[in-house]
Amino acid sequence: MTRAERATSDVAIVGCGPVGALLANLLGRAGLAVDIYDREREIHPLPRAVHFDGEVMRIFQSAGLAEKIAAVVRASSRGMHFVNGEGRTLMIRRGIDGPGPHGWAGNWYFHQPILERILRNGLARFPNVRVHLGHEVASVDDLDTRYVVGCDGARSLVRQAVGSRHVDLGLHQPWLVVDLLCDPANPRVQALPDHTIQLCDPARPMTVVNVGGERRRWEIMLMPGDDPARLTEPAIFWPMMARWLGPDDARLERAAVYTFHSVVQEGWRKGRLLLAGDSCHQTPPFLGQGMCSGMRDAANLAWKLAAIVKEGASDTLLDTCESERLPHVHTFIELAVRLGAVLQETDRAAAAARDRRFEAGAEMFDYPQPQLGPGCRIDAPPPVGTVFPQPRLPDGRLMDEAIGQRFAVVGDADIVVGFHGDAVLLPDVGRDWCERHNIRAAILRPDRYIYAVGRDRQELEAATLGLARSFGLACSRPSRP
Ligand SMILES: Cc1cc2nc3c(=O)[nH]c(=O)nc-3n(C[C@H](O)[C@H](O)[C@H](O)COP(=O)(O)OP(=O)(O)OC[C@H]3O[C@@H](n4cnc5c(N)ncnc54)[C@H](O)[C@@H]3O)c2cc1C
């Protein structure tokens, strides 16, 4: 009997951290038989991530968990301010007022164990998902399943089996992470800013984050001469934070040293083995985007696995995960590394020269909106390969609610109505957006990235022939003559 014949599930996920748990929810919702394993029984109690963006909230929506998650996280319309040692603002990552392009606030702050609890509880909705906690996967050969996805973090076992090539993007720096529980009635706590501060002080770079509720986080760069073993001692780190709070103002939840890395792996697939999340990329957290990138991997992978298992699409579709996602994640890591160079400058003369560069005023920037690399999209410049926004429909629902896990055609009703195929047709939805981009309609993939755009129906339908030819995906039938 071959392994495929022996397979007891469609997909085995190694690692039930945030990325694995989200992937299992997405696959569970699509009706696939999933086994998910984690060596630990309990959710990791020490949070690492504190922020996710509006696109990730939209992915939670597609997992049917957005409302539950929105109830326990903090939406922020404030940006991230890079401030020098004298308190002058050098750069600002803009905030977004109200719902952003994804139909949700653009930035969310959270306590990671609470988010992970919701993701894990979400799995109980699916009899087709079996959760194996306290189960360390010792070898991928032990997994009788059609596909294995390594969501097993930075020291991934699955990555070793894939044999990926490690590409070092240059930044490796230890930082101390201090999480505090603060009394909201305390005047010093009330005086803390709501926005995130990146303190670009050459004497001691730091990050200060309002996580939400009573939680605040300080991330403090280790300087030459620091003893990492002693830095977690309250007597050592409290004086570093004295300008904001002291030990009488807050309780310590934890203090731990992490080394921030900037690394990508080349080779995300070998046969039935695939990678997602920290197993295939790691970024310094200066943009709060490491987990977010892993969540995007999960969304990219989930609809492709579902199309293969449920609709008989070609499994070459899985080769497009790396070709699409690697350039995308690379853009975020490169920006985080550049921001790290601004923040982590400890040479006083170089820091003064840096500050002079921003003398004319603070530089404003947004998250990048990279195009997916080549893969399951037509070969054309953006907006093809970028994520389509999520407007509200006239009936008040968010657009994705009307689409589910399908392809969709949006834009000018004259083109959308009469499109031949089994895509969801949404006439006049996103029409303004299309006009602004000088197109009339767009075909969206199930992960809402734009597969093709066009000025007439024939152009769009011709584009879908590639889907059938390359991947066996039937989202449109050829036009009648
Ligand atoms: C200080 C800090 C701050 C950060 N802040 C942010 C932020 O604000 N926003 C953001 O988006 N990202 C942030 N990140 C990055 C983010 O924490 C990670 O990208 C994210 O946790 C990766 O999730 P993952 O599921 O891929 O891997 P992990 O969270 O590492 O999960 C891997 C899981 O696999 C399990 N496992 C491993 N091997 C096996 C095996 N052989 N068998 C069974 N189970 C196994 C582990 O037990 C673990 O549960 C931050 C990181 C740090 C260090």
The ligand as an SDF file (V2000), in Angstrom:
LIG
                    3D

 53 58  0  0  0  0  0  0  0  0999 V2000
    9.6990   39.6060   21.4370 C   0  0  0  0  0  0  0  0  0  0  0  0
    8.9160   39.2700   20.2090 C   0  0  0  0  0  0  0  0  0  0  0  0
    7.8830   40.0980   19.8360 C   0  0  0  0  0  0  0  0  0  0  0  0
    7.1150   39.7920   18.7050 C   0  0  0  0  0  0  0  0  0  0  0  0
    6.1080   40.6390   18.3580 N   0  0  0  0  0  0  0  0  0  0  0  0
    5.3540   40.3550   17.2760 C   0  0  0  0  0  0  0  0  0  0  0  0
    4.2370   41.1740   16.9470 C   0  0  0  0  0  0  0  0  0  0  0  0
    3.9140   42.1220   17.6640 O   0  0  0  0  0  0  0  0  0  0  0  0
    3.5030   40.8520   15.8520 N   0  0  0  0  0  0  0  0  0  0  0  0
    3.7990   39.7770   15.0700 C   0  0  0  0  0  0  0  0  0  0  0  0
    3.0890   39.5510   14.0700 O   0  0  0  0  0  0  0  0  0  0  0  0
    4.8440   38.9600   15.3800 N   0  0  0  0  0  0  0  0  0  0  0  0
    5.6080   39.2170   16.4570 C   0  0  0  0  0  0  0  0  0  0  0  0
    6.6240   38.3770   16.8100 N   0  0  0  0  0  0  0  0  0  0  0  0
    6.8600   37.1520   16.0140 C   0  0  0  0  0  0  0  0  0  0  0  0
    5.8950   36.0200   16.4000 C   0  0  0  0  0  0  0  0  0  0  0  0
    5.9620   35.7700   17.7780 O   0  0  0  0  0  0  0  0  0  0  0  0
    6.2120   34.7420   15.6420 C   0  0  0  0  0  0  0  0  0  0  0  0
    6.3680   35.0450   14.2700 O   0  0  0  0  0  0  0  0  0  0  0  0
    5.0900   33.7150   15.7890 C   0  0  0  0  0  0  0  0  0  0  0  0
    4.9230   33.3520   17.1230 O   0  0  0  0  0  0  0  0  0  0  0  0
    5.4110   32.4590   14.9790 C   0  0  0  0  0  0  0  0  0  0  0  0
    4.3300   31.5800   15.0680 O   0  0  0  0  0  0  0  0  0  0  0  0
    4.4830   30.0680   14.5620 P   0  0  0  0  0  0  0  0  0  0  0  0
    3.1590   29.4310   14.8260 O   0  0  0  0  0  0  0  0  0  0  0  0
    5.0410   30.0360   13.1810 O   0  0  0  0  0  0  0  0  0  0  0  0
    5.6130   29.4170   15.4710 O   0  0  0  0  0  0  0  0  0  0  0  0
    5.6510   29.1990   17.0570 P   0  0  0  0  0  0  0  0  0  0  0  0
    4.8560   30.2220   17.7600 O   0  0  0  0  0  0  0  0  0  0  0  0
    7.0910   29.0730   17.4020 O   0  0  0  0  0  0  0  0  0  0  0  0
    4.9160   27.8050   17.2820 O   0  0  0  0  0  0  0  0  0  0  0  0
    5.5410   26.5830   16.9220 C   0  0  0  0  0  0  0  0  0  0  0  0
    4.8270   25.4570   17.6630 C   0  0  0  0  0  0  0  0  0  0  0  0
    5.3340   24.2110   17.1730 O   0  0  0  0  0  0  0  0  0  0  0  0
    5.5020   23.3080   18.2630 C   0  0  0  0  0  0  0  0  0  0  0  0
    6.4970   22.3080   17.8310 N   0  0  0  0  0  0  0  0  0  0  0  0
    7.7640   22.5490   17.4240 C   0  0  0  0  0  0  0  0  0  0  0  0
    8.3610   21.3860   17.0400 N   0  0  0  0  0  0  0  0  0  0  0  0
    7.4390   20.4060   17.2210 C   0  0  0  0  0  0  0  0  0  0  0  0
    7.4540   18.9930   16.9990 C   0  0  0  0  0  0  0  0  0  0  0  0
    8.5350   18.3540   16.5180 N   0  0  0  0  0  0  0  0  0  0  0  0
    6.3490   18.2740   17.2850 N   0  0  0  0  0  0  0  0  0  0  0  0
    5.2230   18.8890   17.7710 C   0  0  0  0  0  0  0  0  0  0  0  0
    5.1730   20.2300   17.9950 N   0  0  0  0  0  0  0  0  0  0  0  0
    6.2540   20.9810   17.7160 C   0  0  0  0  0  0  0  0  0  0  0  0
    5.9500   24.2010   19.4180 C   0  0  0  0  0  0  0  0  0  0  0  0
    5.6790   23.6220   20.6580 O   0  0  0  0  0  0  0  0  0  0  0  0
    5.1010   25.4680   19.1680 C   0  0  0  0  0  0  0  0  0  0  0  0
    3.8590   25.4100   19.8540 O   0  0  0  0  0  0  0  0  0  0  0  0
    7.4120   38.6510   17.9260 C   0  0  0  0  0  0  0  0  0  0  0  0
    8.4610   37.8170   18.3110 C   0  0  0  0  0  0  0  0  0  0  0  0
    9.2040   38.1180   19.4520 C   0  0  0  0  0  0  0  0  0  0  0  0
   10.3100   37.1970   19.8550 C   0  0  0  0  0  0  0  0  0  0  0  0
  1  2  1  0
  2  3  1  0
  2 52  2  0
  3  4  2  0
  4  5  1  0
  4 50  1  0
  5  6  2  0
  6  7  1  0
  6 13  1  0
  7  8  2  0
  7  9  1  0
  9 10  1  0
 10 11  2  0
 10 12  1  0
 12 13  2  0
 13 14  1  0
 14 15  1  0
 14 50  1  0
 15 16  1  0
 16 17  1  0
 16 18  1  0
 18 19  1  0
 18 20  1  0
 20 21  1  0
 20 22  1  0
 22 23  1  0
 23 24  1  0
 24 25  2  0
 24 26  1  0
 24 27  1  0
 27 28  1  0
 28 29  2  0
 28 30  1  0
 28 31  1  0
 31 32  1  0
 32 33  1  0
 33 34  1  0
 33 48  1  0
 34 35  1  0
 35 36  1  0
 35 46  1  0
 36 37  1  0
 36 45  1  0
 37 38  2  0
 38 39  1  0
 39 40  1  0
 39 45  2  0
 40 41  1  0
 40 42  2  0
 42 43  1  0
 43 44  2  0
 44 45  1  0
 46 47  1  0
 46 48  1  0
 48 49  1  0
 50 51  2  0
 51 52  1  0
 52 53  1  0
M  END
$$$$
